[in-house]
Amino acid sequence: MRLKLAVFDVDGTLSDSQAHIHGAMSLAFATAGLPAPSLAQVLEIVGLSLPLAVARLAPDLPPEERSQIVECYKHSYFTQRAAQPAPLYPGAAEMLARLGARPDWLMGVATGKSRRGLTHLLGHYGLAGHFVTTQVADDHPSKPHPAMLLAALAETGVAATDAVMIGDTTYDMEMGRNAGLRTIAVSWGYHPVAALLAAGADRLVTDFTALEAALDDLMGGA
């Protein structure tokens, strides 16, 4: 049996965290005495590591002021998350359970979230047991650098040709290509479909049922 690896982004792919992210970023900028970025601006940087995301949103700020925004964002996001984690997209948990029950697939995560944030989200929804490898922004350069995916391949022993990256941003598609993986873009996340296709997505799906079918079509059966 040929073993394959499906690596999932989290924010915008499995969970709809835009309200948490925008709220925390708005408060962080306001605390620094700066105008809050728009929701559209924030969604453009979802998926990047937090320091790089803040640098994209405020490129003219001195590094020490950007660091203060980063720390304020972390505090605000964790406060929101403690009250109520971001919701999963409808069908996400069921899809993970179905794919996790198949002997020919392993599952992993590659996310711009922190280890603390990912652990809290997966634990809250009882999803941690599905993933054999979890790669986070704490341990790697920001997407689209391929380090997270290369680490996932090394941990699982799966070849790049037998792995696929699933995400909602151009950073996910570019990271997958940089690591030599196939890529599947989801339409319900934070980057426009046209941008995902331009970034080289091998497949575009509009729901989790179509995602399962695309995995088998793209990667072949058992």
C-alpha contacts under 8 A as a table, 3 or more apart, distances in Angstrom:
res1	aa1	res2	aa2	distance
1	M	104	D	6.68
1	M	222	A	5.97
2	R	104	D	6.33
2	R	222	A	6.00
3	L	103	P	7.86
3	L	104	D	4.91
3	L	105	W	5.85
3	L	106	L	7.22
3	L	158	V	7.07
3	L	162	D	7.35
3	L	222	A	7.78
4	K	104	D	6.14
4	K	105	W	4.89
4	K	106	L	6.05
4	K	158	V	6.65
4	K	162	D	5.05
4	K	163	A	5.64
4	K	219	M	7.87
5	L	105	W	5.71
5	L	106	L	4.71
5	L	107	M	5.55
5	L	108	G	7.16
5	L	158	V	6.71
5	L	162	D	6.47
5	L	163	A	4.55
5	L	164	V	6.43
6	A	105	W	7.05
6	A	106	L	6.28
6	A	107	M	4.84
6	A	108	G	6.18
6	A	163	A	5.87
6	A	164	V	5.15
6	A	165	M	6.25
6	A	166	I	7.20
7	V	107	M	5.74
7	V	108	G	4.46
7	V	109	V	5.14
7	V	110	A	6.43
7	V	149	L	7.96
7	V	163	A	7.47
7	V	164	V	6.14
7	V	165	M	4.90
7	V	166	I	6.02
8	F	13	T	7.41
8	F	14	L	7.77
8	F	107	M	7.58
8	F	108	G	6.14
8	F	109	V	4.75
8	F	110	A	6.03
8	F	111	T	7.77
8	F	165	M	6.17
8	F	166	I	4.92
8	F	167	G	6.22
9	D	12	G	7.70
9	D	13	T	5.86
9	D	14	L	7.14
9	D	109	V	5.91
9	D	110	A	5.30
9	D	111	T	5.16
9	D	165	M	7.77
9	D	166	I	6.19
9	D	167	G	5.00
9	D	168	D	7.53
9	D	172	D	7.33
10	V	13	T	5.17
10	V	14	L	4.93
10	V	15	S	5.95
10	V	109	V	7.27
10	V	110	A	7.56
10	V	111	T	5.90
10	V	113	K	7.98
10	V	167	G	7.67
11	D	14	L	6.29
11	D	15	S	5.26
11	D	16	D	6.14
11	D	17	S	5.80
11	D	18	Q	7.78
11	D	46	V	7.39
11	D	47	G	7.19
11	D	111	T	7.58
11	D	113	K	7.97
12	G	15	S	5.65
12	G	16	D	5.28
12	G	17	S	6.71
12	G	18	Q	7.52
12	G	167	G	7.59
12	G	168	D	5.93
12	G	188	W	7.25
12	G	189	G	4.32
12	G	190	Y	5.87
13	T	16	D	7.38
13	T	89	Y	7.74
13	T	166	I	7.77
13	T	167	G	5.60
13	T	168	D	5.64
13	T	186	V	6.82
13	T	188	W	7.42
13	T	189	G	5.90
14	L	88	L	5.75
14	L	89	Y	5.87
14	L	92	A	5.87
15	S	86	A	6.23
15	S	87	P	5.57
15	S	88	L	4.05
15	S	89	Y	5.39
16	D	19	A	7.82
16	D	86	A	6.01
16	D	87	P	5.71
16	D	88	L	6.02
16	D	89	Y	6.16
16	D	189	G	7.78
17	S	20	H	5.35
17	S	21	I	6.13
17	S	86	A	4.95
17	S	87	P	7.01
18	Q	21	I	5.09
18	Q	22	H	5.90
18	Q	43	L	7.19
19	A	22	H	5.31
19	A	23	G	5.87
20	H	23	G	5.23
20	H	24	A	6.07
20	H	77	Y	6.46
20	H	80	Q	6.69
20	H	81	R	7.58
20	H	86	A	6.91
21	I	24	A	5.30
21	I	25	M	6.08
21	I	42	V	7.69
21	I	77	Y	6.92
22	H	25	M	5.12
22	H	26	S	5.95
22	H	38	S	7.96
22	H	39	L	6.10
22	H	42	V	6.26
23	G	26	S	5.17
23	G	27	L	6.26
23	G	77	Y	7.92
24	A	27	L	5.25
24	A	28	A	6.14
24	A	73	Y	5.25
24	A	74	K	7.71
24	A	76	S	5.15
24	A	77	Y	5.20
25	M	28	A	5.02
25	M	29	F	6.20
25	M	36	A	7.33
25	M	37	P	7.61
25	M	42	V	7.83
25	M	73	Y	5.65
26	S	29	F	5.30
26	S	30	A	6.09
26	S	35	P	7.95
26	S	36	A	4.68
26	S	37	P	6.48
27	L	30	A	4.99
27	L	31	T	6.02
27	L	36	A	7.47
27	L	72	C	7.79
27	L	73	Y	7.28
27	L	76	S	7.30
28	A	31	T	5.20
28	A	32	A	6.46
28	A	69	I	5.22
28	A	70	V	7.49
28	A	72	C	5.09
28	A	73	Y	5.10
28	A	76	S	7.50
29	F	32	A	5.08
29	F	33	G	6.39
29	F	34	L	5.11
29	F	35	P	6.37
29	F	36	A	5.48
29	F	37	P	7.82
29	F	69	I	6.32
30	A	33	G	4.91
30	A	34	L	5.23
30	A	35	P	6.25
30	A	36	A	6.18
31	T	34	L	7.41
31	T	69	I	7.92
31	T	72	C	7.76
32	A	65	E	7.72
32	A	68	Q	7.71
32	A	69	I	6.78
37	P	41	Q	6.01
37	P	42	V	6.51
37	P	57	L	7.31
38	S	41	Q	5.16
38	S	42	V	6.32
39	L	42	V	5.08
39	L	43	L	6.12
40	A	43	L	5.20
40	A	44	E	6.42
41	Q	44	E	5.32
41	Q	45	I	7.08
41	Q	57	L	7.41
42	V	45	I	5.53
42	V	46	V	6.58
42	V	57	L	7.74
43	L	46	V	5.22
43	L	190	Y	5.62
43	L	191	H	7.24
44	E	190	Y	7.15
44	E	191	H	6.71
45	I	48	L	5.81
45	I	53	A	5.43
45	I	56	R	7.42
45	I	57	L	7.98
46	V	53	A	7.42
46	V	112	G	7.77
46	V	169	T	7.78
46	V	190	Y	7.50
47	G	111	T	6.69
47	G	112	G	4.92
47	G	113	K	7.77
47	G	143	K	6.94
47	G	169	T	7.08
47	G	171	Y	6.78
47	G	172	D	7.63
48	L	52	L	6.31
48	L	53	A	5.59
48	L	112	G	5.54
48	L	142	S	5.57
48	L	143	K	5.69
48	L	144	P	7.97
48	L	171	Y	7.51
49	S	52	L	5.49
49	S	53	A	6.05
49	S	112	G	5.06
49	S	113	K	7.31
49	S	137	A	5.66
49	S	141	P	7.66
49	S	142	S	4.98
49	S	143	K	7.21
50	L	53	A	4.94
50	L	54	V	6.19
50	L	70	V	6.67
50	L	112	G	7.47
51	P	54	V	5.28
51	P	55	A	6.18
51	P	66	R	7.54
51	P	67	S	7.28
51	P	70	V	6.34
52	L	55	A	4.93
52	L	56	R	6.18
52	L	142	S	7.44
53	A	56	R	5.15
53	A	57	L	6.35
54	V	57	L	5.01
54	V	58	A	5.96
54	V	59	P	7.80
54	V	66	R	6.49
54	V	69	I	7.45
54	V	70	V	6.94
55	A	58	A	5.16
55	A	59	P	4.94
55	A	61	L	7.93
55	A	66	R	6.82
56	R	59	P	5.55
58	A	61	L	5.77
58	A	66	R	7.51
61	L	65	E	6.27
61	L	66	R	6.30
62	P	65	E	5.49
62	P	66	R	6.47
63	P	66	R	5.07
63	P	67	S	6.15
64	E	67	S	5.01
64	E	68	Q	6.41
65	E	68	Q	5.06
65	E	69	I	6.45
66	R	69	I	5.08
66	R	70	V	6.27
67	S	70	V	4.98
67	S	71	E	6.32
68	Q	71	E	5.19
68	Q	72	C	6.16
69	I	72	C	5.08
69	I	73	Y	5.98
70	V	73	Y	5.12
70	V	74	K	6.29
71	E	74	K	5.14
71	E	75	H	6.39
72	C	75	H	5.20
72	C	76	S	6.14
73	Y	76	S	5.13
73	Y	77	Y	5.90
74	K	77	Y	5.22
74	K	78	F	6.04
75	H	78	F	5.33
75	H	79	T	6.22
76	S	79	T	5.13
76	S	80	Q	6.34
77	Y	80	Q	5.16
77	Y	81	R	5.99
78	F	81	R	4.90
78	F	82	A	5.95
78	F	117	G	7.63
79	T	82	A	5.25
79	T	83	A	6.53
80	Q	83	A	5.26
80	Q	84	Q	6.34
80	Q	85	P	7.34
81	R	84	Q	5.06
81	R	85	P	4.51
81	R	86	A	6.96
82	A	85	P	6.61
85	P	120	H	7.97
85	P	121	L	6.28
85	P	124	H	7.56
86	A	121	L	7.66
88	L	92	A	6.42
88	L	93	A	7.48
89	Y	92	A	5.60
90	P	93	A	7.73
91	G	94	E	5.30
91	G	95	M	6.07
91	G	208	F	6.27
92	A	95	M	5.22
92	A	96	L	6.26
92	A	208	F	6.65
93	A	96	L	5.19
93	A	97	A	6.24
93	A	127	L	7.54
94	E	97	A	5.11
94	E	98	R	6.28
95	M	98	R	5.16
95	M	99	L	6.14
95	M	208	F	6.36
95	M	209	T	7.36
95	M	212	E	7.55
96	L	99	L	5.21
96	L	100	G	5.76
96	L	130	H	7.07
97	A	100	G	5.05
97	A	101	A	6.23
97	A	130	H	7.44
98	R	101	A	5.31
98	R	102	R	6.93
99	L	102	R	5.43
99	L	105	W	6.84
99	L	212	E	7.64
100	G	103	P	7.71
100	G	105	W	6.93
100	G	106	L	6.99
100	G	107	M	7.16
100	G	130	H	5.92
102	R	105	W	5.87
103	P	106	L	7.81
104	D	222	A	5.76
106	L	131	F	7.32
106	L	132	V	6.85
107	M	130	H	6.58
107	M	131	F	4.97
107	M	132	V	6.10
107	M	133	T	7.23
108	G	130	H	7.96
108	G	131	F	4.82
108	G	132	V	5.73
108	G	133	T	4.72
108	G	134	T	5.59
108	G	135	Q	7.87
108	G	152	A	7.15
109	V	131	F	6.95
109	V	133	T	6.39
109	V	134	T	4.61
109	V	135	Q	5.82
109	V	136	V	7.89
110	A	134	T	6.21
110	A	135	Q	4.74
110	A	136	V	6.00
110	A	148	M	6.05
110	A	149	L	6.86
111	T	114	S	7.95
111	T	135	Q	6.43
111	T	136	V	5.16
111	T	137	A	6.53
112	G	136	V	5.85
112	G	137	A	4.81
112	G	142	S	7.06
112	G	143	K	7.39
113	K	117	G	6.04
113	K	118	L	6.12
113	K	136	V	5.88
113	K	137	A	5.83
113	K	138	D	7.97
114	S	117	G	5.13
114	S	118	L	6.15
114	S	136	V	5.70
114	S	137	A	5.58
114	S	138	D	5.63
115	R	118	L	5.21
115	R	119	T	5.99
115	R	136	V	5.82
115	R	137	A	7.52
115	R	138	D	6.55
116	R	119	T	5.27
116	R	120	H	6.22
117	G	120	H	5.24
117	G	121	L	6.26
118	L	121	L	5.20
118	L	122	L	6.09
118	L	136	V	7.88
119	T	122	L	5.37
119	T	123	G	5.87
119	T	128	A	7.61
120	H	123	G	5.19
120	H	124	H	5.99
121	L	124	H	5.23
121	L	125	Y	6.47
122	L	125	Y	5.42
122	L	126	G	5.81
122	L	127	L	4.81
122	L	128	A	5.03
123	G	126	G	4.96
123	G	127	L	6.30
123	G	128	A	6.00
124	H	127	L	7.88
126	G	129	G	7.42
127	L	130	H	5.74
127	L	131	F	7.72
128	A	131	F	5.98
129	G	132	V	7.59
131	F	134	T	6.76
132	V	156	T	7.47
133	T	152	A	5.88
133	T	155	E	6.84
133	T	156	T	7.27
134	T	152	A	7.36
135	Q	139	D	7.36
135	Q	140	H	7.91
135	Q	148	M	5.51
135	Q	149	L	7.72
135	Q	151	A	7.50
135	Q	152	A	6.95
136	V	139	D	5.99
136	V	140	H	6.87
136	V	148	M	7.23
137	A	140	H	5.43
137	A	141	P	6.83
137	A	142	S	6.37
140	H	147	A	6.10
140	H	148	M	6.19
141	P	145	H	6.20
141	P	147	A	6.72
141	P	148	M	7.92
142	S	145	H	5.97
143	K	146	P	6.95
143	K	171	Y	5.67
143	K	172	D	6.92
143	K	175	M	6.01
144	P	171	Y	4.85
144	P	172	D	6.45
144	P	173	M	7.92
144	P	174	E	5.51
144	P	175	M	4.11
144	P	176	G	7.89
144	P	178	N	7.50
145	H	148	M	7.64
145	H	175	M	5.68
145	H	178	N	7.06
146	P	149	L	5.50
146	P	150	L	6.11
146	P	175	M	5.10
146	P	176	G	6.96
146	P	178	N	5.59
146	P	179	A	5.05
147	A	150	L	5.09
147	A	151	A	6.10
147	A	179	A	7.86
148	M	151	A	5.23
148	M	152	A	6.30
149	L	152	A	4.92
149	L	153	L	6.20
149	L	175	M	7.70
149	L	176	G	7.33
149	L	179	A	6.40
150	L	153	L	5.14
150	L	154	A	6.20
150	L	179	A	6.41
151	A	154	A	5.02
151	A	155	E	6.10
152	A	155	E	5.17
152	A	156	T	6.22
153	L	156	T	5.33
153	L	157	G	5.62
153	L	158	V	5.31
153	L	159	A	6.41
153	L	160	A	6.79
154	A	157	G	5.26
154	A	158	V	7.23
158	V	162	D	6.41
158	V	163	A	7.01
159	A	162	D	5.33
159	A	163	A	6.69
160	A	163	A	5.20
160	A	164	V	7.86
160	A	179	A	7.15
160	A	180	G	5.69
160	A	181	L	5.24
161	T	180	G	6.98
161	T	181	L	6.04
161	T	182	R	7.37
162	D	181	L	7.65
162	D	219	M	6.89
163	A	181	L	5.67
163	A	182	R	6.62
163	A	219	M	7.85
164	V	176	G	7.35
164	V	181	L	5.27
164	V	182	R	4.65
164	V	183	T	5.36
164	V	184	I	7.14
164	V	215	L	7.97
164	V	219	M	7.95
165	M	172	D	7.08
165	M	173	M	7.30
165	M	176	G	5.54
165	M	181	L	6.51
165	M	182	R	6.31
165	M	183	T	4.79
165	M	184	I	6.23
166	I	172	D	7.23
166	I	173	M	7.88
166	I	183	T	5.92
166	I	184	I	4.78
166	I	185	A	5.88
166	I	186	V	7.31
167	G	172	D	5.47
167	G	173	M	7.07
167	G	183	T	7.97
167	G	184	I	6.62
167	G	185	A	5.27
167	G	186	V	6.03
168	D	172	D	6.88
168	D	185	A	5.49
168	D	186	V	5.13
168	D	187	S	6.74
168	D	188	W	7.31
168	D	189	G	4.95
168	D	190	Y	6.18
168	D	191	H	6.25
168	D	196	L	7.55
169	T	172	D	5.34
169	T	173	M	6.72
169	T	185	A	7.55
169	T	189	G	7.39
169	T	190	Y	6.48
169	T	191	H	5.12
169	T	196	L	6.47
170	T	173	M	5.05
170	T	174	E	6.04
170	T	191	H	6.95
170	T	195	A	6.59
170	T	196	L	5.29
170	T	199	A	5.68
171	Y	174	E	5.12
171	Y	175	M	5.91
172	D	175	M	5.09
172	D	176	G	6.11
173	M	176	G	5.18
173	M	177	R	6.29
173	M	183	T	5.94
173	M	184	I	7.60
173	M	185	A	7.23
173	M	196	L	7.01
173	M	199	A	6.03
173	M	200	G	6.41
173	M	201	A	5.84
174	E	177	R	5.12
174	E	178	N	6.01
174	E	199	A	6.28
174	E	200	G	7.33
175	M	178	N	5.00
175	M	179	A	6.25
176	G	179	A	5.24
176	G	180	G	6.23
176	G	181	L	4.99
176	G	182	R	6.48
176	G	183	T	6.00
177	R	180	G	5.01
177	R	181	L	5.63
177	R	182	R	6.84
177	R	183	T	7.30
177	R	200	G	7.70
178	N	181	L	7.67
182	R	201	A	7.86
182	R	202	D	6.41
182	R	218	L	7.91
183	T	200	G	7.81
183	T	201	A	5.26
183	T	202	D	5.25
183	T	203	R	6.70
184	I	201	A	5.72
184	I	202	D	5.81
184	I	203	R	4.76
184	I	204	L	5.81
184	I	205	V	7.32
184	I	211	L	7.92
184	I	214	A	7.80
185	A	196	L	6.53
185	A	197	L	7.97
185	A	201	A	5.89
185	A	202	D	7.73
185	A	203	R	6.14
185	A	204	L	4.76
185	A	205	V	6.36
186	V	189	G	6.50
186	V	204	L	5.79
186	V	205	V	5.09
186	V	206	T	6.07
186	V	207	D	7.49
186	V	211	L	7.96
187	S	192	P	7.62
187	S	193	V	6.05
187	S	204	L	6.81
187	S	205	V	6.11
187	S	206	T	5.22
187	S	207	D	7.84
188	W	206	T	6.75
188	W	207	D	7.85
191	H	195	A	6.76
191	H	196	L	6.93
192	P	195	A	5.34
192	P	196	L	6.47
193	V	196	L	5.07
193	V	197	L	6.28
194	A	197	L	5.24
194	A	198	A	6.12
195	A	198	A	4.96
195	A	199	A	6.09
196	L	199	A	5.07
196	L	200	G	6.75
196	L	201	A	6.03
197	L	200	G	5.31
197	L	201	A	5.14
197	L	202	D	7.88
197	L	204	L	7.68
198	A	201	A	7.40
201	A	204	L	6.81
203	R	214	A	7.02
203	R	218	L	7.92
205	V	208	F	7.68
205	V	210	A	5.75
205	V	211	L	5.74
205	V	214	A	7.49
206	T	210	A	6.62
206	T	211	L	7.67
207	D	210	A	5.40
207	D	211	L	6.33
208	F	211	L	4.76
208	F	212	E	6.44
209	T	212	E	5.38
209	T	213	A	6.57
210	A	213	A	5.07
210	A	214	A	6.03
211	L	214	A	4.99
211	L	215	L	6.21
212	E	215	L	5.20
212	E	216	D	6.64
213	A	216	D	5.36
213	A	217	D	6.12
214	A	217	D	4.90
214	A	218	L	5.75
215	L	218	L	5.27
215	L	219	M	5.76
215	L	220	G	7.56
216	D	219	M	5.27
216	D	220	G	4.88
216	D	221	G	5.51
217	D	220	G	5.48
217	D	221	G	7.64
